[in-house]
Amino acid sequence: MESAGNVLSAALLCCALLTRDFSRHPDSFFLNCAVGILLYNDLKGSLKRFCGWDNWPCVVETSINDKELALFGGGGFSLTPKQFDTQLFSILFNKVDLEPDSVFLKRLDDTLRLHKKFSKNSNESSAVVIQRIGDARRTGIRVAPHTCIRESIFAEPRIDHHFQHQEVQETRRSRPYRMTLVDLGCCMGTDLRKLVVDGFPVLDIMGLDIENRFFDIGRLMYNEGDTPSIKFKQTDALDPLFCERNARLESKFDFVHSANVLHLFQTEGQLAFIRSMAFLVKPGGLMWGRQVGLANGPDGAKYKHEEGKGTRFTAGEFKELILDATGWREEDIVYRSGLVAYSELRIVKPGKNWVLQWSVRVPFDKTPGARRITELVE
Ligand SMILES: C[S@@+](CC[C@H](N)C(=O)[O-])C[C@H]1O[C@@H](n2cnc3c(N)ncnc32)[C@H](O)[C@@H]1O
């Protein structure tokens, strides 16, 4: 009875929002009531049905258990009255409330696809997956409260937003030999898992990160079984002894990727990080990545040296940084870049308007750069 009351009150809330006089239109009143009940029981499905919205923020509290979710059932996610209010508020006012126990997903279907591929139980409900993402978020924040973890972005694939993604997959498919890829600063490995879902052989990719607890949190989040998994290795890309400690990885990878890491560092740190990427990549291979960037012009520049933040660069400045770091000449590399709106963020921040996507085709003779890299880290 109590839940029936909650359903009705939420439905009436929807009607009330229309602020219309229904006294002479009881049919409209009951129609709105029915829509309200549908919204309450299956918010996402109903919004898709009525408005065609597929990627609106999904807010699901992970503190409710599976049994409670099953009770409300009905195909989509079922919400408690408090959650319903949060949802409605988010949608109406375009605001996402980052509660500590909540998960916010923009790409729900793509996210669930990753779990279906890696989980030892491919038939598990979406609610169970969301609950595990919530657990990973809570634990991950305690390890390091990166924006991508606080805002649940870590659980969503993003590598396919990069202009280079499709070409990388096509190149790999077209070659008669195996090609390898490493992600530097891979966190829980979501981008790597996306590559696997899109066909990259799991044995040909590797994740590196300074924080090995993220690897375990990732394995738990994806509920991995005994099937061959992605290799992960703990390493500090800024370590002056990076080359010695990773000697076996020198020039090992056709593709060296890094996302949302460089902007954490000041310029000196970024130079060291790029040298580590250059150390890992094969001659003639590809380095590619993305991080918060700057638009050309006076507006962007003021965020460059914001207190406590890493340095941001325009596309042109970043090319110079790569040349500085590696010792390669401009005519020996192919540098491509694009500045795109940072649309994955849940909360808009003035210093994070732009993502700089970039790629560098590495020279076939990378010796001058490699020699300088070794000299510079010694
Ligand atoms: C903001 S997260 C980005 C994670 C992931 N690449 C993504 O795009 O969602 C930054 C990641 O870089 C890692 N990291 C920070 N400093 C690092 C370093 N010196 N060497 C290697 N990884 C580092 C962090 O542990 C974290 O996993």
The ligand as an SDF file (V2000), in Angstrom:
LIG
                    3D

 27 29  0  0  0  0  0  0  0  0999 V2000
   42.0150   10.9260  -14.8880 C   0  0  0  0  0  0  0  0  0  0  0  0
   42.4740    9.2450  -14.9050 S   0  0  0  0  0  0  0  0  0  0  0  0
   42.2100    8.7970  -16.6000 C   0  0  0  0  0  0  0  0  0  0  0  0
   41.9750    7.3430  -16.7350 C   0  0  0  0  0  0  0  0  0  0  0  0
   41.6270    6.8300  -18.1420 C   0  0  0  0  0  0  0  0  0  0  0  0
   42.7540    6.9110  -19.0330 N   0  0  0  0  0  0  0  0  0  0  0  0
   40.4430    7.5580  -18.7110 C   0  0  0  0  0  0  0  0  0  0  0  0
   40.5840    8.2250  -19.7360 O   0  0  0  0  0  0  0  0  0  0  0  0
   39.3660    7.4700  -18.1440 O   0  0  0  0  0  0  0  0  0  0  0  0
   44.2360    9.3970  -14.7980 C   0  0  0  0  0  0  0  0  0  0  0  0
   44.9300    8.0450  -14.6900 C   0  0  0  0  0  0  0  0  0  0  0  0
   46.3280    8.2450  -14.8210 O   0  0  0  0  0  0  0  0  0  0  0  0
   47.0110    7.5050  -13.8370 C   0  0  0  0  0  0  0  0  0  0  0  0
   48.3040    8.1610  -13.5700 N   0  0  0  0  0  0  0  0  0  0  0  0
   48.5140    9.3280  -12.9030 C   0  0  0  0  0  0  0  0  0  0  0  0
   49.8220    9.5970  -12.8480 N   0  0  0  0  0  0  0  0  0  0  0  0
   50.4490    8.5950  -13.5050 C   0  0  0  0  0  0  0  0  0  0  0  0
   51.8130    8.2980  -13.7600 C   0  0  0  0  0  0  0  0  0  0  0  0
   52.7870    9.1160  -13.3230 N   0  0  0  0  0  0  0  0  0  0  0  0
   52.1220    7.1810  -14.4420 N   0  0  0  0  0  0  0  0  0  0  0  0
   51.1590    6.3460  -14.8680 C   0  0  0  0  0  0  0  0  0  0  0  0
   49.8460    6.5620  -14.6530 N   0  0  0  0  0  0  0  0  0  0  0  0
   49.4870    7.6740  -13.9710 C   0  0  0  0  0  0  0  0  0  0  0  0
   46.0620    7.5400  -12.6490 C   0  0  0  0  0  0  0  0  0  0  0  0
   46.3410    6.5170  -11.7150 O   0  0  0  0  0  0  0  0  0  0  0  0
   44.7210    7.3800  -13.3370 C   0  0  0  0  0  0  0  0  0  0  0  0
   44.3770    6.0510  -13.5110 O   0  0  0  0  0  0  0  0  0  0  0  0
  1  2  1  0
  2  3  1  0
  2 10  1  0
  3  4  1  0
  4  5  1  0
  5  6  1  0
  5  7  1  0
  7  8  2  0
  7  9  1  0
 10 11  1  0
 11 12  1  0
 11 26  1  0
 12 13  1  0
 13 14  1  0
 13 24  1  0
 14 15  1  0
 14 23  1  0
 15 16  2  0
 16 17  1  0
 17 18  1  0
 17 23  2  0
 18 19  1  0
 18 20  2  0
 20 21  1  0
 21 22  2  0
 22 23  1  0
 24 25  1  0
 24 26  1  0
 26 27  1  0
M  CHG  2   2   1   9  -1
M  END
$$$$
